[in-house]
Structures are given as structure tokens and as C-alpha cells.
């Protein structure tokens, strides 16, 4: 099958557009699907809460009331779900995506899940005769809105090549990593590093204030040196003000830390720093900060100081 990219939309060489499904329209899924719609792609959406589909329908998306009906109607379906349990349920549950799959179709799971879950979903999809690609993303709300995500893909190489134009609409970079499970592992490792970095950064902000320094100046100093990271410059000023506008929910960061630690344990790799950071995220969750941005982990350290 030869593909043509005309005005960003993707067409098969027989003149018909590739129809695209999108399952899951949360913080990440909604802007990703919107970017496809804006470039003229033929997109059909589904979400558990139907009202989240309405803004995209008003922009030209079609709607189906179940994952099964979306996959049955579309050539390629993307899924962006919150956790492994949701990813499994949407793919393999009653009226799930698998029920609408078949030869010639493709399923691209862009959720962040563990390798075992990804392989399980892949097995069900491939048993239907369809192709599977895992493609978790590195990036949060703003990169999703701006089409600046990084895709960490693994699985069916031919499906990867088919969906490359769509990945390029939604992201700035993409990596093909081989067998299913490798994309999931790479994403969990990246998020494990990110979570540990944020916990240490939080300690630094609070310590600077405790010893009489201006934490805003610390953010600036860090931004000028070898340890500079966009995350620090972006999150630091709000953290100093105890504001945590949600770009990546803390509950999802803690979920990814948990899954990454499980991955490390499975290969007997010590990860004591990440394990300690994970405990802070758990404390922050217990303080009712699950839906706040993951930078709210700093509040767990304030609690320890005050206790």
C-alpha cells in the first residue's frame, strides 16, 4: 500500500483517505486528536464521558459510542488511556477495540503502560489479524497542544511506516525501538528519571528558602548551568508560588514510578533514588494532590518539614 501526504492529510494511493480512530480524550488525547482534525484527517472519536467528544465533533470529528464501533469504522485507531487497567479494558473488554479489528487494520496504543500489558494487548490485536504498535509519548499537555510530542514506538514495522505521517502531525520526534515492550520500557525509564529530578528540584527550592536565599534566583542559576532542563524553568516559578496547574497529573507520575520500579525489580536493577522519590509522590497523593500537576510533590516535603 502506497501512502501520499497531501495538505498533511494521509491518503492511500487509490485516492481514499486513511480513516483514523481516537480513543481517550483526556489531557493528552484531546489535543492530539484535535491536531489530526486541524490538518484535515478523517477522525472518529470515543471517550467514556461523551461530553469530552463534543468540542472535537464541533471541529469536524465523527463519533461512535464504543471502541468496537470506532475500530470497525477506521483503518487505524490510536488509544490514549490513563493507566494499564483502562488500556486493557478499552482494548479487550466488552465492546472493546479488539472486537472491531481485523486484517488490514492497525491499533496504535499511545498510553503509558507496563511492557506486560502492552504485550497482552498486542496479542489480542494480532489474533484478530490486525497490526499493533505501542507508541507511548514523552511530553505533557503543552507539547501535545503544540504537536511537539516524542513518540517511543515498538511493534509492527509496517504499521509504524503507515502511521508515520500522523505521528509527525502530533509530534516532533519519533523512535522505532523494535519489539513490543521496548517502547513501554523506554517511556517508564524516562518518566522515572523525570520524577526523581522533580523530587530533587523540590528539595533544592525548599532548602534555598530555608537558608534565606530567593528560590526564584535558584531557578535562574540552574537554568544557566550544565543541569539546566526546560522542566525546571517551566515549573519552578509556579512551584515557588505553591501553584501547580496540571499538565501531567501527579497520580500518573506516581503510577509511572511504580511501574518503572517494577521493571527494575524484574531485572534485579537497584533503583534506590527513584524508590525514595516514589515515596514522596505517594505522600503527596495522600494529601489529596493526585489531580494536581506532578510538581506538587514539593508539598510532601513541606509536610515533612512541618511535622
N, C-alpha and C positions, 0 to 999 in steps of 0.2 A: 504494500500500500504506500503510494507516494503522497507526501503532505505538502501543501502550499500554505504560506502565511501571507494573507492579503489584508492590508489595513489592520494588522495584528491578529485578526481572527484566523483560525486554523481550518483549512478545508482539505478534504480528500480530493484526489485528482479527478474524481468523477463529477466534481462540481458541487458536491453537498458538504455543508459544514459539519465538523465533528460536534456532536451534541455532548454537553458537559453537565454532569450532576454535581451538586454540592450538598453534603450532609453535615449539619452542625454550624450554626450561625451565631457563635458567641463572640467574645472579644477579638479573636483571631479570624474565625471563619467568615464573619460578615464582611470585613474589609477585603479579604482575599477574593471572595465571590464577587464583590462589587467591582473590583479591578477587572475581572474577567468580563463582566457585563459591560463596563465602560468601553472596552475595546471591541465590542460588537459580537462577543461569543454568545452562542445559544446555550443558556444556562437554566437548569431546572433545580430548584432548591427544596430542602426539607429541614425542619427543626422541630424538636419536641414541643416547644412553645411556638405555635403558629404565628403569633404576632411579630416574632422576630423576622419572619419572612416578608412581612408586608412592605418594609422600605425597599427591599430588593425587587419585589413584584412590581412596585410602582416605577422602578427603573428599567423594567423590561424582562425580569426573570419569570419563568413559569414555576408552578408549584404542584407538588404531588404530596398526598397525605401520608406516605410511608416510604422508608428507604427502599423497600422492594419495588415500589412503583417508579421511583427515581431511576434505579439501576436498570429496570426493564426498558425505560424510555430513552436512556442515554448510552452513548458509545463508551464514555469514560466518566467515572464518578470519583470525586475527591471527598474524603471524610476528615473532618477536624473535630474530634471529640475530646472531652475533658480528661479522661483517665482510662486505664485499661478496661475497667468494667464497662464503661459506656461504649468504648470502641468495640468490644466483643458483642454487646447487646445489639448495637445498631447494625453490625455486620452479620451476626449469626442468630439473633433472636427471632421471635415471631414477627413475620413480615419484614425481616431484615434484608440487608442489601444482597446477601448471597442468593436469596430466593429469586431475584430478578436478573442474576448474572447468567452468562452463557458464553459459548465460543465467540471470539471476536470482540468481546467487551473487556474493559480494564478497570481495576479498582486501585486507587491511589490513597493510601492512608497517611495523612499528614499529621496525625495525632502523635503525642509523645507517650509511648508505651514501652514496656519492657520487651526484650527480644523474644521471650517465650510467647507472649500474647501476639506479637506480630507474626511469628511463625504459625501460630494456631489459626489466625485469621487468614493468612496466606494459604494454608492447607485447604480450608473450606472454599475459598475463592477459586483456587486452581482445580479443585474437584468438580467445579461446575463447568470447567472448560475455559474459564476466563483467565486473564493475566493479573498479576499482583505486583505492586510496587509500594514499598514503605518509603515515606519521604518526610520525616519529621523536620520541623523548621527551627532554625536559630533566629531569634528576633521576637519582639513583642508587638504591642498594639501599633505604635507609630511606624515601625518598619513594615508592618502588614498594610497599613493605610497607604504608605508611600511606594509599595511594590519593591521593598528593599530587603526581603527575607533571604535567608540562606537555606537551601534545601539539601538535606543529607539523605540521599536515596540509596536503595538497595533492592534487589529482586530482579524482575523480568527486564532484561536489557532492551528488548524491542519495545516494551511499553514505555520505558524511560525515554527512548528516542521519539516515540509518538507524542508524549506529553511535554517534551522539552519546550515547545513554544508557549505552553500555558505556564510552566514554571518560570519562564523568562518574563512573562507578564506580571507575575506575582512576586518575583524575587530578583535579586541582583547577582546571586551566585548559586551554583549547584554542583554537587559532588556525587559521582556514582561510586559506591563502595563495595559492590559485589553481592554476596549472598544476603538474603533476608536475615535480619538480626543485626547486621553491621551498622545500618543507619540508626536503628534504635540505640545501639550501644554508643555510637558517636554522640548522639544527642544527649544521652544521660551523662556522659563524661563531661561534655561542655557545660551542662547545667549544674553538675556537681562543682565544677571549678567556679562557676558564676556565683553559686550560693555561698561557697566558702569565702570568695572575695568580698561579697557584700557583708558578711558577718564580721570580717576583719576590718573593713572600712568603717562599719558602725562602731566598733571598739575605738578606732582612732578618732572619730568625730567626738565621741563622749569623753575620751581621755584628754583631748586638746582643750575642751571646755573646762574640764575639772582642774587643769593646771593653769587656767587663766588665759589661754590662747583663744583667738577667734576661729571657730571651726570653718567659717567661710574662707578664711585665708588658707587653712589647711587644704580645702578643696582646690584652691588655686595653685598652691605649691605642688600638690600631687599631679595636677594637670600639666605641669611644666616639665616633669621628670620622666625617667625611664618606666615608672609604674603607672603612667597615665593610661586611663581607659575611658572611653566615652560614657560608660555607665556611671562612673564617679562624678563627672561633670554634669551629667543629666540629672542624677538623683540627689546629689549632695545638697544643693541649696534648699530643696524641699524638705529633706531629712532634717536639716538644721532647724527648720520651722515646724517640725513634727507634722508634716503634711505628706501623705502617701497616696497620691492619685493613682488609681490602679491601671497599670499597663500589663503587668504579669502578676496574677493573684498569688499571695503568699502560700495559700493551700496547695497550689500547683507546684511551686518551688519545693515545698516540703515533700510532696509526692515524688518529685523527680530525685530529690536527695535520697529518699527511702529506696527507690528503685535502683539508683546508682550504687548505693551501699550493698544492696542485694547482689548486684552484678559483680562487685568487687569480692564479696564473700564467696561467690561461686567459683572464682579462680584463685582464691586464697591470697588476694592482694590487700595488704593493710592500708586503711584509709582513715587514720585517727583524726586528722584535722577536719575532714568532711563529716565524720561521725559526730564530732563535737559541735560543728556548725548545725547539723541536723537537729540536735537537741534544742538549740536556740529557736529554730523555726517551730518546733513543737510547743515550746513555751509561748511563743507569740500567738500560735493558734489557740492555745488555752486562754489567752487574754482576749479572745474574740476578734482577732485580726485576720482571719482566714481569707476574707474577701478584699482586704487592703492590698496594696502593692507589696511585693516581697521585701522592699526596702524597709517596711515596718518592722522587720526583725530587730531593728535598733531598740524598739520598745521593750523587748525581752531583756536587754541589757540594762535598761533604765530600771526595770523591775528588780533586777538582781542588786543594783546599786542601792535601791530604796529599801530593800528587805533587811 
